Amino acid sequence: MSTPPYARIVADIKRRVADGRLRPGERVPSTRQLARDWDVALATATKALAVLAREGVVVAEPRVGTVVAERAATPRKGQPARGDERVRERIVRAAIEIADAEGLAELTMRRVADRLGMATMSLYRHVGGKDELLLFMVDAALDEFPLPRERPDGWRTVLETSARVLWAAHREHPWMPGVTSLHRPLPSTALLRHSEWMMSALAGTRLDATAKMHVNILTYSYVLAIAANIEQERQARAATGITDEEWMQAQQGRLQQISESGDSPAFAAFLHELGDFDLDLDRLFEFGLGRLLDGLARLID
């Protein structure tokens, strides 16, 4: 006996799910598309999708269509399904790739969905919205630059290590300063690990709780302040089409006029002494970090 047409459609979609051509959360062909592809009646295509839904292979999503269902085992209470975790990881990674390449301004849920070949609404099954996506992105980006397993001795070494790890992460992902705010800090698990390190190191000092919080915020905001310039320069280059070196060259005439006007003799003497200067953010970061820690030493030790 030959296999009914609807059963052949069911078997084909199952194979595509099994070999990864159709992933959890991705749309499966509509009844009309199946009817065209398989040259069958709409009723046959509808029956095929009904069988797949009954077997738990697909699920209907309002305003989205029929998508591949999660097939993972039931998670423990409060834990996401492993299938959900895998899909969420793909979503977060795609979002980071977009933000790394084009900046936060170009990051939208639609862009992420298009990059993954998913329906935009299906993303909301795995992330609550863009704010939650940004939180996951920060955690994932910081997880690429873990703190050492063993916390070093001494508050200064702890703060210095934490700052350098944060700088490396923000250097690699320059969109990050645009996500965080001192007034509205992110409830980030990865950032909390840095705070835990700092508070553990400061626990034996003479600082009160407010001063400890100020040290924590000051260290992190120092990283943000310098790292923000990386994204700002990228945006400026995209808007103007010129590099920072080309922009500075264009300002030379104006700076020359100021230095020769006689109104700023100290600044003119400084420019003469300075000569050629190349702004290196890594060098600036190290210079400032040392001075910041020197100043905190007067307060803490």
C-alpha positions as CSV (number, residue, x, y, z in Angstrom):
1,M,0.0,0.0,0.0
2,S,1.4,3.4,-1.0
3,T,2.0,6.0,1.7
4,P,-0.7,8.7,1.8
5,P,0.4,12.2,0.7
6,Y,-0.2,13.7,4.1
7,A,2.1,11.1,5.7
8,R,4.9,11.9,3.2
9,I,4.6,15.5,4.2
10,V,4.7,14.6,7.9
11,A,7.8,12.4,7.4
12,D,9.6,15.1,5.4
13,I,9.1,17.8,8.0
14,K,10.2,15.4,10.7
15,R,13.4,14.7,8.8
16,R,14.0,18.4,8.4
17,V,13.6,19.0,12.1
18,A,15.8,16.0,13.0
19,D,18.7,17.1,10.8
20,G,18.5,20.8,11.9
21,R,17.2,22.3,8.7
22,L,14.2,23.4,10.8
23,R,15.0,24.5,14.3
24,P,12.9,25.2,17.4
25,G,10.9,28.4,17.0
26,E,11.3,28.6,13.2
27,R,8.3,28.6,11.0
28,V,7.3,25.6,8.9
29,P,5.7,26.0,5.5
30,S,2.1,27.1,5.5
31,T,-0.7,24.9,4.3
32,R,-0.8,26.9,1.0
33,Q,3.0,26.5,0.6
34,L,2.8,22.8,1.3
35,A,-0.1,22.4,-1.1
36,R,2.0,24.0,-3.8
37,D,5.2,22.2,-3.0
38,W,3.6,18.8,-2.9
39,D,0.9,19.4,-5.4
40,V,-1.8,18.3,-3.0
41,A,-5.1,19.7,-1.9
42,L,-5.3,22.3,0.9
43,A,-7.1,19.7,3.0
44,T,-4.2,17.3,2.7
45,A,-1.7,19.9,3.8
46,T,-3.9,20.9,6.7
47,K,-4.2,17.3,7.8
48,A,-0.4,17.0,7.7
49,L,0.1,20.0,10.0
50,A,-2.6,18.7,12.3
51,V,-0.8,15.4,12.6
52,L,2.5,17.2,13.3
53,A,0.8,19.3,16.0
54,R,-0.8,16.3,17.6
55,E,2.5,14.6,17.8
56,G,4.1,17.7,19.3
57,V,6.5,18.4,16.4
58,V,5.0,21.8,15.7
59,V,2.8,24.4,17.5
60,A,0.6,27.2,16.3
61,E,1.8,30.7,17.4
62,P,-0.7,33.6,17.3
63,R,0.2,36.2,14.6
64,V,3.2,34.1,13.7
65,G,2.0,30.9,12.2
66,T,3.1,27.3,12.7
67,V,6.6,26.9,14.2
68,V,8.8,24.0,15.3
69,A,8.0,23.1,18.9
70,E,10.6,22.7,21.6
71,R,11.4,19.0,22.1
72,A,13.4,19.2,25.3
73,A,12.5,17.4,28.4
74,T,10.4,19.2,31.0
75,P,12.8,21.5,32.9
76,R,13.0,21.9,36.6
77,K,10.9,24.5,38.2
78,G,12.4,28.0,37.5
79,Q,14.8,26.6,34.9
80,P,14.3,27.2,31.1
81,A,14.1,24.1,28.9
82,R,17.4,23.1,27.3
83,G,15.8,23.6,23.9
84,D,14.8,27.1,24.9
85,E,18.3,27.8,26.1
86,R,19.8,26.7,22.8
87,V,17.5,28.9,20.9
88,R,18.0,31.8,23.3
89,E,21.8,31.4,22.9
90,R,21.4,31.7,19.1
91,I,19.3,34.8,19.5
92,V,21.8,36.4,21.9
93,R,24.7,35.6,19.7
94,A,23.0,37.0,16.6
95,A,22.2,40.2,18.5
96,I,25.8,40.6,19.6
97,E,27.1,40.1,16.1
98,I,24.8,42.8,14.8
99,A,25.7,45.2,17.6
100,D,29.4,44.5,17.2
101,A,29.3,45.1,13.5
102,E,26.9,48.0,13.3
103,G,26.2,49.4,16.7
104,L,23.2,49.4,19.0
105,A,21.2,51.8,16.8
106,E,20.9,49.0,14.2
107,L,19.9,46.3,16.7
108,T,16.2,45.5,16.5
109,M,14.2,42.4,17.1
110,R,13.3,42.3,13.5
111,R,17.0,42.4,12.5
112,V,17.8,39.5,14.8
113,A,14.9,37.5,13.5
114,D,15.9,38.1,9.9
115,R,19.4,37.0,10.6
116,L,18.2,33.7,12.1
117,G,15.5,33.2,9.5
118,M,12.8,33.3,12.2
119,A,9.6,35.1,12.6
120,T,10.0,38.3,14.7
121,M,7.2,37.3,17.1
122,S,8.8,33.9,17.7
123,L,11.7,35.6,19.4
124,Y,9.4,36.7,22.2
125,R,9.0,33.1,23.3
126,H,12.7,33.1,24.4
127,V,13.3,36.7,25.4
128,G,10.8,39.1,26.9
129,G,11.8,42.0,24.7
130,K,14.7,44.1,23.7
131,D,15.5,45.2,27.3
132,E,15.9,41.6,28.3
133,L,17.8,40.8,25.2
134,L,20.3,43.5,26.0
135,L,20.7,42.1,29.5
136,F,21.5,38.6,28.1
137,M,23.9,40.2,25.6
138,V,25.9,41.9,28.4
139,D,26.1,38.7,30.4
140,A,27.2,36.7,27.3
141,A,29.8,39.3,26.3
142,L,31.3,39.5,29.8
143,D,31.3,35.7,30.1
144,E,33.8,35.7,27.2
145,F,36.2,37.5,29.6
146,P,36.0,35.6,32.9
147,L,37.6,36.7,36.2
148,P,40.4,34.5,37.5
149,R,39.1,31.5,39.4
150,E,41.0,32.6,42.5
151,R,40.6,36.1,43.8
152,P,44.0,37.7,44.4
153,D,45.0,39.2,47.8
154,G,44.7,42.9,48.4
155,W,42.0,45.3,47.4
156,R,44.2,47.1,44.8
157,T,45.0,44.0,42.9
158,V,41.3,43.0,42.9
159,L,40.1,46.3,41.6
160,E,42.9,46.5,39.0
161,T,42.2,42.9,37.8
162,S,38.4,43.6,37.6
163,A,38.9,46.9,35.7
164,R,41.2,45.3,33.1
165,V,38.8,42.4,32.5
166,L,36.0,44.8,32.1
167,W,38.1,46.9,29.7
168,A,38.9,43.9,27.6
169,A,35.2,43.0,27.3
170,H,34.2,46.6,26.4
171,R,37.0,46.9,24.0
172,E,35.8,43.8,22.2
173,H,32.1,44.8,22.3
174,P,32.1,48.7,22.1
175,W,28.2,48.8,22.2
176,M,28.2,47.9,25.9
177,P,28.6,51.4,27.4
178,G,25.4,52.3,25.6
179,V,23.5,49.7,27.5
180,T,24.4,50.4,31.1
181,S,23.5,53.4,33.3
182,L,24.6,54.5,36.7
183,H,21.1,55.5,37.6
184,R,19.5,52.3,36.2
185,P,22.1,49.6,36.7
186,L,21.5,46.3,34.9
187,P,20.7,43.3,37.1
188,S,23.5,41.4,35.3
189,T,24.8,38.2,36.8
190,A,28.2,38.8,35.2
191,L,28.5,42.3,36.5
192,L,27.4,41.2,39.9
193,R,30.5,38.8,40.0
194,H,32.7,41.9,39.7
195,S,30.8,43.6,42.5
196,E,31.2,40.5,44.6
197,W,34.9,40.5,44.1
198,M,35.2,44.2,45.0
199,M,33.1,44.0,48.1
200,S,35.0,40.9,49.3
201,A,38.2,42.8,48.9
202,L,37.0,45.9,50.6
203,A,35.3,44.1,53.4
204,G,38.4,44.4,55.7
205,T,39.0,48.1,55.0
206,R,38.0,51.2,57.0
207,L,35.5,52.3,54.3
208,D,31.8,52.5,55.2
209,A,29.1,51.0,53.0
210,T,28.5,54.2,51.0
211,A,32.2,54.7,50.3
212,K,32.5,51.0,49.2
213,M,29.6,51.6,46.8
214,H,31.3,54.7,45.5
215,V,34.5,52.8,44.8
216,N,32.6,50.1,43.0
217,I,30.7,52.6,40.8
218,L,33.8,54.7,40.2
219,T,35.8,51.8,39.0
220,Y,33.1,50.6,36.6
221,S,32.3,54.1,35.4
222,Y,36.0,54.7,34.6
223,V,35.9,51.8,32.2
224,L,32.7,52.9,30.7
225,A,33.9,56.5,30.2
226,I,36.9,55.5,28.1
227,A,35.2,52.6,26.3
228,A,32.3,54.9,25.2
229,N,34.7,56.7,22.8
230,I,35.2,53.6,20.7
231,E,31.5,53.5,19.7
232,Q,31.3,57.2,19.4
233,E,34.2,57.2,16.9
234,R,32.6,54.4,14.9
235,Q,29.4,56.4,14.7
236,A,31.2,59.5,13.7
237,R,33.1,57.7,11.0
238,A,29.9,56.2,9.7
239,A,28.2,59.6,9.6
240,T,31.1,61.6,8.0
241,G,33.0,59.0,6.1
242,I,36.3,60.3,7.5
243,T,38.7,58.8,10.1
244,D,39.6,60.5,13.3
245,E,43.1,61.1,11.9
246,E,41.6,62.9,8.9
247,W,39.3,64.9,11.1
248,M,42.2,66.1,13.2
249,Q,44.2,67.0,10.1
250,A,41.3,69.2,9.0
251,Q,41.4,71.0,12.4
252,Q,45.1,71.9,12.2
253,G,44.5,75.3,10.6
254,R,42.1,76.3,13.3
255,L,44.4,75.1,16.1
256,Q,47.3,77.0,14.5
257,Q,45.2,80.2,14.5
258,I,44.4,79.8,18.2
259,S,48.0,79.1,19.1
260,E,49.3,82.1,17.1
261,S,46.6,84.5,18.3
262,G,48.4,85.3,21.6
263,D,45.2,84.7,23.6
264,S,46.3,81.3,24.8
265,P,50.1,81.4,25.3
266,A,50.2,78.5,27.7
267,F,48.2,76.3,25.3
268,A,50.5,77.4,22.4
269,A,53.6,76.5,24.4
270,F,52.0,73.1,25.3
271,L,51.3,72.3,21.6
272,H,54.9,73.1,20.7
273,E,56.2,70.9,23.5
274,L,53.7,68.1,22.7
275,G,54.6,67.7,19.0
276,D,52.9,64.7,17.3
277,F,50.4,63.0,19.6
278,D,48.6,59.7,18.8
279,L,45.7,59.0,21.1
280,D,46.0,55.4,22.2
281,L,42.9,54.4,24.4
282,D,44.7,51.3,25.8
283,R,47.6,53.5,27.0
284,L,45.2,56.1,28.3
285,F,43.3,53.4,30.2
286,E,46.4,52.1,31.9
287,F,47.6,55.6,32.7
288,G,44.3,56.6,34.3
289,L,43.8,53.3,36.1
290,G,47.1,53.7,37.9
291,R,46.3,57.2,39.0
292,L,42.8,56.2,40.1
293,L,44.1,53.4,42.3
294,D,46.8,55.7,43.7
295,G,44.1,58.1,44.8
296,L,41.9,55.4,46.3
297,A,45.0,54.1,48.3
298,R,45.0,57.4,50.2
299,L,41.4,56.8,51.2
300,I,41.6,53.1,52.0
301,D,45.1,52.4,53.4
